[in-house]
Amino acid sequence: MSRASGHVLGRVTILKPAASKPYYRLIYTDRDGRRKYPNAGLDAATALAKAERLNLDLARAAGENDQEDLATMVARYVSTPGGRKRDKSGQLLDEDWTPNHWTKVRQGLNRAISGLSDDQRRMPISALDGRTIDLMRSACGTRGMVRETTRHVRGFPRWAYEARAITRERLEFLPMNAPVLDPRFPQPSRRPRRHRNVRVQGRADIYVGEEDCPTPSKVVALAKQMQMRVGWGALAVYLAVATGLRIGELIQLTADDVVRVARGWQIAVDWQRDNNSGSKSRRALPKHGKRRAVPVGILPDYGFDLRDELLARVEVARQEQLAGRNPDALLFPAARGGMWWSSNLNDLIVSAQKDAGWEYVVVDEVRNLNNGTRAMVKVTPMVHTRHSLRHRFARDMIDTAAMPPGRLLQVGGWESLSVAETRTGAEHLDAAFETMNALA
């Protein structure tokens, strides 16, 4: 910076301190043609760093994508999962979105764009502002969906910045601590929420209590209703309660996944059903990308001989495979011998739940119909969903089998020990009694 007139760095000029202004200044022309003279600090290194960032932003804003319209750039963003995955801080991981996450992002961003006016969808991406981003992330019916859509929308400005379509300043319109907005298209009725009692000391906010699980009698009633519908219905219910398998993991099991080991029988959970996987098998890695093995135990409180019934079903599945009726030897096949589709399986389970006396509510919701219109429909969500069988497993393992969090993590397939520990609670008080009584 030896020249009195200033040091030129691309689109930015750095001015040295002067008697009237004892600090470095930058000179540049913004996108609207206005001359700017921001303060750049008291030392040369700071001024140079600011000038380099500003010059890069100006160069990005002048890039080839800055005049593309918003809808086109969103479509380009969701067109591929390749290299899109980021960590929690927003940094790229050089990894692809999973097929399931890619589907969710496409649905979320398409919903966000459809909630804008034609003029907003056609606006130049370089004009993207906070109001438009807020309109995008709130284009749904519940606050829960606003949270999810916000997560999907957040990655788009970052990608647009990297594509030289917007400036760095526009990333600040959606900070990590952005407030949850009210939905712009609120549903007229609220679906049942997780039970929330006043917490006991030592229990996490997402603690799974008895109120979050079907009672053992409701499990038995569901098993009976499922057995009336399909020959393996009771086995599927009791296996879910005994092993904690998620429905996607359970429904894709084959005879080969039931394995004899030195300690007994176990189930290899290597895959889960994923209709968006893009493969003919319709399978993907289990949640969190982690495989596991789960012991096949007994169910003394339910009056069901799980081990013998499971092994008998394995043999029947192999016979069905030989006869050509069940090509993959699925333990729980659909009527034609293949894997269930989500909607058909959901209809089967929900009808059995209702006939078994499981509680549900009737709510009105606005839905997008296949003909492109929106209409009010009545839906009957269950108070305890099919996933609550996994909650029943967690409580049985903790309360009846006294399984510690580390072992629960191993067989349950949760992401971390901290998540498994949130399923516990009263055990800490019991342990405290033992410790204090030992002092007496």
C-alpha positions as CSV (number, residue, x, y, z in Angstrom):
1,M,0.0,0.0,0.0
2,S,2.7,2.5,-1.0
3,R,0.7,4.7,-3.3
4,A,-0.9,7.7,-1.8
5,S,-3.9,7.3,-4.0
6,G,-4.5,3.9,-2.5
7,H,-4.0,0.2,-3.2
8,V,-6.4,-1.3,-5.8
9,L,-7.6,-4.9,-5.1
10,G,-10.0,-5.8,-7.9
11,R,-13.2,-3.8,-7.4
12,V,-12.0,-2.3,-4.1
13,T,-9.5,0.4,-3.3
14,I,-7.8,0.6,0.1
15,L,-7.0,4.1,1.4
16,K,-4.3,4.6,3.9
17,P,-4.9,6.5,7.2
18,A,-4.8,10.3,7.0
19,A,-4.6,13.1,9.5
20,S,-8.3,13.8,9.3
21,K,-9.2,10.1,9.2
22,P,-6.7,8.0,11.1
23,Y,-7.9,4.6,9.9
24,Y,-8.0,2.6,6.7
25,R,-10.9,3.0,4.4
26,L,-12.3,1.1,1.5
27,I,-13.8,2.6,-1.7
28,Y,-16.1,0.6,-4.0
29,T,-19.3,0.9,-6.0
30,D,-22.2,-1.1,-4.9
31,R,-24.7,-2.9,-7.2
32,D,-26.9,0.2,-7.3
33,G,-24.1,2.3,-8.5
34,R,-23.6,4.1,-5.2
35,R,-20.1,5.0,-4.1
36,K,-19.2,3.5,-0.6
37,Y,-16.5,4.5,1.8
38,P,-16.6,2.0,4.8
39,N,-14.1,2.0,7.7
40,A,-11.6,-0.8,7.4
41,G,-9.9,-0.7,10.8
42,L,-6.6,0.6,12.2
43,D,-4.1,-1.9,10.9
44,A,-3.1,-3.0,7.4
45,A,-3.8,-6.7,7.7
46,T,-7.4,-6.1,8.9
47,A,-8.0,-3.7,6.1
48,L,-6.6,-6.1,3.5
49,A,-8.7,-9.0,4.8
50,K,-11.9,-6.9,4.6
51,A,-11.0,-5.7,1.1
52,E,-10.5,-9.3,-0.1
53,R,-13.8,-10.5,1.3
54,L,-15.6,-7.5,-0.1
55,N,-14.0,-7.9,-3.5
56,L,-15.0,-11.6,-3.6
57,D,-18.6,-10.8,-2.7
58,L,-18.7,-8.2,-5.5
59,A,-17.3,-10.7,-7.9
60,R,-19.8,-13.3,-6.9
61,A,-22.6,-10.8,-7.3
62,A,-21.4,-10.1,-10.8
63,G,-21.3,-13.8,-11.6
64,E,-23.3,-15.6,-14.2
65,N,-26.1,-16.7,-11.9
66,D,-27.1,-13.4,-10.3
67,Q,-29.9,-12.7,-12.8
68,E,-31.4,-16.1,-12.8
69,D,-34.9,-16.1,-11.2
70,L,-35.6,-17.5,-7.8
71,A,-37.7,-20.5,-9.0
72,T,-35.0,-21.5,-11.5
73,M,-32.3,-21.5,-8.9
74,V,-34.4,-23.5,-6.4
75,A,-35.1,-26.1,-9.1
76,R,-31.3,-26.2,-9.8
77,Y,-30.5,-26.6,-6.1
78,V,-32.8,-29.6,-5.6
79,S,-32.1,-31.2,-9.0
80,T,-29.3,-33.4,-7.5
81,P,-28.2,-34.7,-4.1
82,G,-24.6,-34.8,-5.1
83,G,-22.3,-33.0,-2.7
84,R,-25.1,-31.2,-1.0
85,K,-24.7,-32.5,2.6
86,R,-23.5,-30.0,5.2
87,D,-22.6,-30.2,8.9
88,K,-24.6,-28.3,11.6
89,S,-22.5,-25.2,11.0
90,G,-23.3,-25.2,7.3
91,Q,-19.9,-26.4,6.0
92,L,-20.0,-28.8,3.1
93,L,-18.9,-32.4,3.9
94,D,-18.2,-33.6,0.3
95,E,-21.0,-36.1,0.8
96,D,-24.4,-36.6,-0.9
97,W,-27.8,-36.3,0.6
98,T,-29.4,-39.6,1.4
99,P,-32.3,-40.5,-1.0
100,N,-34.8,-40.0,1.8
101,H,-33.4,-36.6,2.8
102,W,-33.3,-35.5,-0.9
103,T,-37.0,-36.3,-1.2
104,K,-37.8,-34.2,1.9
105,V,-35.7,-31.3,0.7
106,R,-37.4,-31.4,-2.7
107,Q,-40.8,-31.5,-1.1
108,G,-40.0,-28.7,1.3
109,L,-38.5,-26.3,-1.3
110,N,-41.2,-27.0,-3.8
111,R,-43.8,-26.2,-1.1
112,A,-41.8,-23.1,-0.2
113,I,-41.8,-21.9,-3.8
114,S,-45.4,-22.7,-4.5
115,G,-46.3,-20.4,-1.6
116,L,-44.9,-17.4,-3.3
117,S,-46.6,-15.1,-5.9
118,D,-45.6,-15.3,-9.6
119,D,-43.6,-12.1,-9.2
120,Q,-41.7,-13.4,-6.3
121,R,-40.9,-16.6,-8.0
122,R,-39.6,-14.6,-11.0
123,M,-37.5,-12.2,-9.0
124,P,-33.7,-12.2,-9.7
125,I,-31.9,-14.4,-7.2
126,S,-29.6,-11.5,-6.5
127,A,-32.6,-9.6,-5.0
128,L,-33.4,-12.4,-2.5
129,D,-34.3,-10.7,0.8
130,G,-35.3,-11.7,4.4
131,R,-39.0,-11.2,3.7
132,T,-39.0,-13.6,0.8
133,I,-37.0,-16.2,2.8
134,D,-39.6,-15.9,5.7
135,L,-42.4,-16.4,3.2
136,M,-40.7,-19.5,1.9
137,R,-40.1,-21.2,5.2
138,S,-43.5,-20.4,6.6
139,A,-45.4,-21.8,3.6
140,C,-46.9,-24.7,5.5
141,G,-49.7,-25.6,8.0
142,T,-48.0,-26.2,11.4
143,R,-45.2,-24.9,13.4
144,G,-43.5,-28.2,13.3
145,M,-43.5,-28.0,9.5
146,V,-42.1,-24.5,9.7
147,R,-39.2,-25.8,11.7
148,E,-38.5,-28.6,9.2
149,T,-39.0,-26.3,6.1
150,T,-36.6,-23.7,7.7
151,R,-33.9,-26.4,7.9
152,H,-34.4,-27.2,4.2
153,V,-34.5,-23.5,3.1
154,R,-31.4,-22.6,5.1
155,G,-29.1,-24.6,2.8
156,F,-30.4,-22.8,-0.3
157,P,-28.9,-19.3,0.3
158,R,-25.6,-20.9,1.2
159,W,-25.5,-22.8,-2.1
160,A,-26.6,-19.7,-4.0
161,Y,-23.7,-17.8,-2.5
162,E,-21.3,-20.5,-3.5
163,A,-22.8,-20.4,-7.0
164,R,-21.9,-16.7,-7.2
165,A,-25.6,-15.7,-7.3
166,I,-25.9,-13.7,-4.1
167,T,-23.7,-11.7,-1.8
168,R,-22.5,-12.8,1.6
169,E,-24.7,-10.2,3.4
170,R,-27.8,-12.1,2.2
171,L,-26.8,-15.1,4.2
172,E,-27.6,-13.1,7.3
173,F,-31.3,-13.1,6.4
174,L,-31.7,-16.6,7.9
175,P,-29.4,-16.9,10.9
176,M,-29.0,-20.2,12.8
177,N,-31.1,-18.8,15.7
178,A,-33.9,-17.5,13.5
179,P,-37.2,-17.5,15.3
180,V,-39.9,-20.1,14.5
181,L,-42.6,-18.3,12.5
182,D,-46.3,-18.9,12.6
183,P,-47.5,-21.0,9.6
184,R,-49.0,-19.0,6.8
185,F,-51.6,-21.7,6.0
186,P,-52.5,-23.0,9.4
187,Q,-54.6,-26.1,9.7
188,P,-58.1,-25.6,11.2
189,S,-57.5,-28.5,13.7
190,R,-54.5,-29.5,15.7
191,R,-53.3,-33.1,15.6
192,P,-52.6,-34.9,19.0
193,R,-49.3,-34.0,20.5
194,R,-46.9,-36.1,22.6
195,H,-48.0,-36.2,26.2
196,R,-46.2,-33.5,28.2
197,N,-46.4,-33.9,32.0
198,V,-44.5,-31.8,34.5
199,R,-41.0,-33.2,34.3
200,V,-39.3,-35.0,37.3
201,Q,-35.7,-33.9,38.1
202,G,-33.3,-36.1,36.0
203,R,-35.7,-36.6,33.1
204,A,-35.0,-35.1,29.7
205,D,-37.6,-33.0,27.9
206,I,-38.0,-35.9,25.4
207,Y,-38.3,-38.5,28.1
208,V,-40.5,-41.4,27.0
209,G,-42.9,-42.3,29.7
210,E,-45.8,-44.8,30.1
211,E,-48.2,-42.1,28.7
212,D,-46.2,-42.2,25.4
213,C,-46.6,-46.0,25.0
214,P,-49.6,-48.3,24.4
215,T,-50.4,-50.4,27.4
216,P,-49.5,-54.1,27.3
217,S,-53.3,-54.9,27.0
218,K,-53.5,-52.6,24.0
219,V,-50.5,-54.3,22.5
220,V,-52.2,-57.7,22.9
221,A,-55.4,-56.3,21.4
222,L,-53.5,-55.0,18.4
223,A,-51.7,-58.3,17.9
224,K,-55.1,-60.1,17.8
225,Q,-56.5,-57.7,15.2
226,M,-53.4,-57.9,13.0
227,Q,-53.5,-61.7,13.1
228,M,-57.1,-61.5,11.9
229,R,-55.9,-59.6,8.8
230,V,-52.6,-61.4,7.9
231,G,-51.1,-64.7,9.0
232,W,-48.0,-63.1,10.5
233,G,-49.8,-60.1,12.1
234,A,-49.3,-61.1,15.8
235,L,-45.6,-61.9,15.2
236,A,-45.0,-58.5,13.6
237,V,-46.5,-56.7,16.6
238,Y,-44.7,-58.7,19.3
239,L,-41.4,-58.7,17.4
240,A,-41.6,-54.9,17.2
241,V,-42.2,-54.7,21.0
242,A,-39.5,-57.2,21.8
243,T,-36.7,-55.8,19.6
244,G,-37.5,-52.1,19.1
245,L,-37.2,-52.3,15.4
246,R,-38.5,-49.3,13.4
247,I,-41.3,-50.2,11.0
248,G,-39.0,-49.7,8.0
249,E,-36.5,-52.1,9.5
250,L,-39.1,-54.6,10.5
251,I,-41.1,-54.8,7.3
252,Q,-38.0,-55.6,5.1
253,L,-36.7,-58.5,7.1
254,T,-36.1,-61.8,5.4
255,A,-35.5,-65.3,6.6
256,D,-31.8,-64.8,6.2
257,D,-31.8,-62.0,8.7
258,V,-32.7,-64.4,11.6
259,V,-29.3,-65.8,12.5
260,R,-28.2,-68.5,15.1
261,V,-25.1,-67.4,17.1
262,A,-23.4,-69.0,20.1
263,R,-25.5,-67.1,22.6
264,G,-28.9,-67.8,20.9
265,W,-30.8,-66.2,18.0
266,Q,-30.4,-62.7,16.8
267,I,-31.8,-60.4,14.0
268,A,-29.4,-58.7,11.7
269,V,-30.7,-55.2,11.1
270,D,-28.7,-54.3,8.0
271,W,-31.3,-52.4,6.0
272,Q,-34.5,-50.5,6.2
273,R,-37.2,-50.1,3.6
274,D,-36.7,-46.9,1.6
275,N,-39.1,-46.3,-1.3
276,N,-36.8,-43.4,-2.4
277,S,-33.6,-45.3,-2.4
278,G,-33.6,-45.6,-6.2
279,S,-32.7,-49.2,-6.1
280,K,-34.8,-52.1,-7.1
281,S,-34.6,-53.6,-3.7
282,R,-36.2,-50.5,-2.2
283,R,-33.7,-50.7,0.7
284,A,-31.2,-48.3,2.2
285,L,-29.0,-48.3,5.3
286,P,-30.8,-48.0,8.6
287,K,-31.3,-44.6,10.3
288,H,-28.0,-42.9,11.0
289,G,-26.3,-45.3,8.6
290,K,-25.6,-47.8,11.4
291,R,-26.2,-51.6,11.2
292,R,-26.8,-53.6,14.3
293,A,-27.7,-57.0,15.7
294,V,-30.7,-57.5,18.1
295,P,-31.1,-60.5,20.3
296,V,-34.4,-62.4,20.0
297,G,-35.7,-62.5,23.6
298,I,-38.8,-63.7,25.3
299,L,-42.0,-61.9,26.1
300,P,-43.2,-63.2,29.5
301,D,-45.8,-60.5,30.0
302,Y,-47.6,-61.0,26.7
303,G,-48.2,-64.7,26.6
304,F,-46.6,-65.1,23.2
305,D,-43.7,-67.6,22.4
306,L,-41.8,-65.2,20.3
307,R,-38.7,-67.3,19.5
308,D,-40.7,-70.4,18.4
309,E,-43.2,-68.3,16.4
310,L,-40.4,-66.4,14.7
311,L,-38.5,-69.6,13.7
312,A,-41.7,-71.2,12.4
313,R,-42.3,-68.1,10.3
314,V,-38.7,-68.3,8.9
315,E,-39.4,-71.8,7.6
316,V,-42.7,-70.8,6.1
317,A,-41.0,-67.9,4.3
318,R,-38.5,-70.2,2.8
319,Q,-41.2,-72.5,1.6
320,E,-43.0,-69.5,0.1
321,Q,-39.8,-68.6,-1.7
322,L,-39.4,-72.0,-3.2
323,A,-43.0,-71.9,-4.4
324,G,-42.4,-68.5,-6.0
325,R,-44.9,-66.7,-3.9
326,N,-42.3,-64.8,-1.9
327,P,-39.1,-64.3,-3.9
328,D,-37.1,-62.6,-1.2
329,A,-38.3,-64.8,1.7
330,L,-39.7,-61.7,3.4
331,L,-41.0,-62.4,6.9
332,F,-43.8,-59.9,6.5
333,P,-44.7,-59.8,2.8
334,A,-47.5,-58.0,1.1
335,A,-50.3,-60.0,-0.6
336,R,-48.3,-60.5,-3.8
337,G,-45.1,-61.5,-2.1
338,G,-43.2,-58.2,-2.3
339,M,-42.4,-55.5,0.1
340,W,-45.3,-53.3,1.4
341,W,-45.8,-49.8,0.2
342,S,-46.2,-47.2,2.9
343,S,-49.8,-46.2,2.3
344,N,-51.1,-49.8,2.1
345,L,-49.2,-50.8,5.2
346,N,-50.4,-47.7,7.1
347,D,-54.1,-48.5,6.1
348,L,-53.6,-52.1,7.4
349,I,-52.1,-51.0,10.8
350,V,-54.4,-48.1,11.4
351,S,-57.6,-50.2,10.8
352,A,-56.2,-52.8,13.2
353,Q,-55.4,-50.1,15.8
354,K,-58.9,-48.7,15.7
355,D,-60.6,-52.1,16.0
356,A,-58.3,-52.9,18.9
357,G,-59.6,-49.9,20.8
358,W,-56.6,-47.6,20.3
359,E,-57.5,-43.9,20.8
360,Y,-57.7,-41.6,17.9
361,V,-59.1,-38.1,17.2
362,V,-61.0,-36.6,14.2
363,V,-59.5,-33.4,12.8
364,D,-60.2,-31.3,9.7
365,E,-57.2,-30.6,7.5
366,V,-56.7,-28.8,4.2
367,R,-55.0,-31.1,1.7
368,N,-53.6,-30.7,-1.8
369,L,-55.6,-33.1,-4.1
370,N,-54.3,-35.0,-7.1
371,N,-56.2,-32.7,-9.4
372,G,-54.2,-29.7,-8.2
373,T,-57.0,-28.2,-6.0
374,R,-57.1,-27.8,-2.2
375,A,-59.9,-29.1,-0.1
376,M,-60.9,-29.7,3.5
377,V,-60.9,-33.4,4.5
378,K,-61.4,-35.2,7.8
379,V,-58.5,-37.3,9.0
380,T,-58.2,-39.6,12.1
381,P,-54.7,-39.5,13.4
382,M,-53.9,-42.0,16.2
383,V,-52.9,-40.7,19.6
384,H,-50.3,-43.5,19.8
385,T,-48.8,-44.2,16.3
386,R,-47.3,-47.4,15.2
387,H,-43.9,-46.0,16.2
388,S,-45.1,-46.1,19.8
389,L,-44.4,-49.8,19.8
390,R,-40.8,-48.8,19.9
391,H,-41.5,-46.7,23.0
392,R,-43.1,-49.7,24.6
393,F,-39.9,-51.6,23.9
394,A,-37.8,-48.9,25.6
395,R,-40.0,-48.9,28.7
396,D,-40.1,-52.7,28.9
397,M,-36.3,-53.0,28.6
398,I,-35.7,-50.3,31.3
399,D,-38.5,-51.1,33.8
400,T,-38.7,-54.9,33.4
401,A,-35.3,-56.0,32.2
402,A,-33.4,-53.2,34.0
403,M,-31.3,-52.6,30.9
404,P,-28.7,-49.7,31.3
405,P,-28.5,-47.0,28.6
406,G,-25.4,-48.4,27.0
407,R,-27.0,-51.7,26.2
408,L,-30.3,-50.0,25.2
409,L,-28.3,-47.9,22.7
410,Q,-26.7,-51.0,21.3
411,V,-29.9,-52.9,20.5
412,G,-32.2,-49.9,20.0
413,G,-30.1,-48.2,17.3
414,W,-30.3,-44.7,18.7
415,E,-27.7,-42.2,17.5
416,S,-25.9,-41.6,20.7
417,L,-25.8,-42.6,24.4
418,S,-27.3,-39.2,25.3
419,V,-30.5,-40.1,23.3
420,A,-30.7,-43.5,25.0
421,E,-30.3,-41.9,28.4
422,T,-33.4,-39.7,27.8
423,R,-35.5,-42.9,27.9
424,T,-34.4,-43.4,31.5
425,G,-35.3,-41.3,34.5
426,A,-36.6,-42.9,37.7
427,E,-33.6,-45.2,37.7
428,H,-31.4,-42.4,38.9
429,L,-33.6,-41.9,42.0
430,D,-33.4,-45.6,42.7
431,A,-29.6,-45.5,42.5
432,A,-29.5,-42.5,44.8
433,F,-31.5,-44.4,47.4
434,E,-29.1,-47.3,47.2
435,T,-26.1,-45.0,47.6
436,M,-27.5,-43.0,50.5
437,N,-28.9,-46.1,52.3
438,A,-25.4,-47.6,52.1
439,L,-24.2,-44.7,54.3
440,A,-26.6,-45.5,57.1
